[in-house]
Amino acid sequence: MKTAIRGTDIVLYSGTVTEIVHNVLIGQPATSQSENAALQTGLLRTFTLAIPKGDTHSWTNRIVGFFGSLFRTVGYPLEGIEENIPLCWHKQVNVRQIELSGKCTIYEKTGYTRRIIDNVYCFDERGTVPAQSIAQSKGALHVTIYADQCRSEAYVPKIGDIIAVGEQTFEFDISSQESTSQSMKAFRESGAVLGVISEIVTENYGPLPDYIITAR
């Protein structure tokens, strides 16, 4: 007796909101060498998801979870006409593995507006790099902001903005130049892991970019 093909449940993330998408098939990456080259980054895993008919979710610039790991969608879904395709699936989505570590807080250099961004990856190498040179001994704070987390914000990271790990409640007093300077000193002494953005690299896997940020 043949067993019907059935998919599995995956988690679809949108900021702090999560949804369960049922009956998704998880397969191997696309066979095209050019597609594989675009998807493959180091040893990170890549997969192709088959999305069931009738699904109405957006699959561009999204984060999904399955197999105990997190992935981001790459490019645009490949979609066919439902009635012309057998079985229960009619859409393919490519994904690549990513890492998340929580939230970050950004203070814009103009006005010090505070923005909290969910589902980012932060790695602070300062103090962990062997002091073989001055550059190495300083290190940097690295933060990746995924496109899905900025889609509803009228904000683009900028050189000179302050970025801090986690959700920060600190507010700057910008009533005068002196109070702003004192606020900066107090923030640095608060124990928050922070830095000033010195470099921003963008990576596009859909209509919106991921931001790869270096702060010192």
C-alpha positions in Angstrom: 0.0 0.0 0.0 1.4 3.4 -1.0 1.8 6.1 1.6 0.5 9.5 0.7 3.2 12.2 0.5 2.8 14.7 3.4 4.7 17.8 4.3 5.7 19.2 7.7 5.0 22.3 9.7 7.4 25.2 9.5 7.4 28.5 11.4 7.1 31.8 9.4 8.4 34.9 11.3 7.3 38.5 10.8 8.9 40.6 13.5 7.6 39.4 16.8 4.7 37.6 15.2 5.0 33.9 14.3 2.7 31.7 12.2 2.7 28.0 11.5 2.5 27.0 7.9 1.3 23.4 7.5 2.1 20.7 4.9 5.3 22.2 3.5 7.7 19.8 1.7 11.4 20.3 2.4 13.7 19.3 -0.4 17.2 19.7 -1.7 18.5 22.9 -3.2 17.8 23.8 -6.8 20.0 21.8 -9.3 21.0 24.8 -11.3 24.7 25.5 -10.7 24.2 29.3 -10.9 21.4 29.1 -8.3 23.4 26.8 -6.1 26.4 29.2 -6.3 24.1 32.1 -5.3 22.6 30.2 -2.4 25.7 28.5 -1.0 27.6 30.5 1.7 30.3 28.6 3.5 28.8 25.5 5.1 25.4 27.0 5.6 22.6 24.7 4.6 20.2 25.5 1.7 16.9 23.9 0.9 13.9 24.2 -1.5 10.5 24.4 0.1 7.3 23.3 -1.7 4.4 25.4 -0.6 0.9 23.9 -0.6 -1.8 25.1 -2.9 -4.1 27.8 -1.5 -1.3 29.5 0.6 -1.5 33.3 0.6 1.6 34.2 2.6 4.4 36.4 1.3 7.6 34.4 0.8 10.0 37.2 -0.2 12.4 38.6 2.4 11.1 36.3 5.1 12.5 34.2 7.9 11.4 30.6 8.5 12.2 27.9 11.0 12.4 24.2 10.7 14.8 21.3 11.6 15.7 23.3 14.7 17.4 26.0 12.6 16.4 29.4 11.1 16.5 30.2 7.4 15.8 33.3 5.2 14.1 33.1 1.8 16.2 33.8 -1.2 14.9 35.5 -4.3 11.3 35.1 -5.5 9.0 32.1 -5.3 8.6 29.9 -8.5 4.9 29.5 -8.9 2.8 27.4 -11.3 -0.9 27.3 -12.1 -2.6 25.3 -9.4 -5.0 23.3 -11.6 -2.3 22.3 -14.0 0.0 20.8 -11.3 -0.6 17.4 -9.7 -0.4 16.8 -6.0 -0.9 19.5 -3.3 2.0 21.9 -4.0 2.4 24.5 -6.6 5.1 27.0 -5.4 8.8 26.6 -4.7 10.8 28.8 -2.3 14.6 28.7 -1.9 16.0 29.3 1.6 19.5 29.5 3.2 20.5 29.0 6.8 21.0 32.1 9.1 21.6 32.9 12.7 19.6 35.0 15.1 20.6 36.3 18.5 17.8 38.6 19.6 17.1 42.3 19.3 19.2 45.4 18.7 18.5 49.1 19.4 19.6 51.9 17.1 19.9 55.6 18.0 20.0 57.7 14.9 22.8 60.2 14.8 20.4 63.0 14.0 17.9 63.5 16.8 18.9 60.2 18.6 15.5 58.6 17.7 15.5 55.1 19.3 14.5 52.2 17.1 14.3 48.6 18.4 14.7 45.9 15.7 13.8 42.3 16.2 15.4 39.1 15.0 18.9 40.3 14.3 22.3 38.5 14.6 24.9 40.2 16.8 28.5 39.2 17.3 30.9 41.2 19.4 34.5 40.3 18.6 36.0 43.1 20.7 38.2 41.7 23.3 38.2 38.2 21.8 40.6 38.8 18.9 44.3 38.2 19.8 46.2 41.4 20.1 48.6 40.8 17.3 48.1 44.3 15.9 46.3 47.4 16.9 43.5 46.7 14.4 43.0 43.2 15.7 43.0 44.2 19.3 40.2 46.7 18.8 37.9 44.3 16.9 34.3 45.3 16.1 30.7 44.7 16.9 29.0 43.0 13.9 25.2 43.1 13.5 23.1 41.6 10.6 19.6 43.2 10.2 17.5 41.0 7.9 15.3 42.7 5.3 12.0 41.5 6.8 12.7 43.4 10.0 12.9 46.8 8.3 10.0 46.5 5.8 7.6 48.4 8.1 10.1 51.0 9.2 10.9 54.3 7.5 14.5 53.7 8.5 17.8 52.8 6.7 20.9 52.2 8.8 23.5 55.0 8.4 27.1 55.5 9.2 27.4 57.3 12.5 24.2 55.8 14.1 24.7 54.2 17.5 23.8 50.5 17.6 23.5 48.5 20.8 22.8 44.8 21.5 19.4 44.0 22.9 16.4 46.2 23.7 17.6 49.4 25.3 15.4 51.8 27.3 18.0 54.6 27.6 16.9 58.0 26.3 19.3 60.7 25.3 18.8 64.3 26.6 19.5 66.4 23.5 18.4 69.7 25.0 21.9 71.1 24.7 25.3 70.0 23.3 26.5 69.5 26.9 23.6 67.3 27.9 23.9 65.2 24.7 27.6 64.6 25.5 26.8 63.7 29.1 24.1 61.3 27.9 26.5 59.6 25.6 29.0 59.2 28.4 26.2 57.8 30.7 25.1 55.4 28.0 28.6 54.1 27.5 29.0 53.6 31.2 25.7 51.8 31.6 27.1 48.4 30.6 25.3 48.2 27.3 27.2 46.5 24.4 27.2 49.2 21.8 29.2 50.9 19.1 29.0 53.6 16.4 28.3 52.2 12.9 31.4 52.6 10.7 30.6 50.3 7.8 27.4 49.0 6.1 27.3 46.3 3.5 24.0 45.3 1.8 23.1 41.9 0.5 20.1 41.4 -1.7 18.1 38.1 -1.7 14.8 39.7 -2.8 13.4 43.2 -3.3 14.8 44.5 0.0 18.4 44.3 1.3 19.9 42.7 4.4 22.2 45.1 6.2 25.6 43.8 7.4 26.8 46.3 9.9 30.2 46.9 11.5 30.3 49.2 14.6 33.3 50.3 16.7 
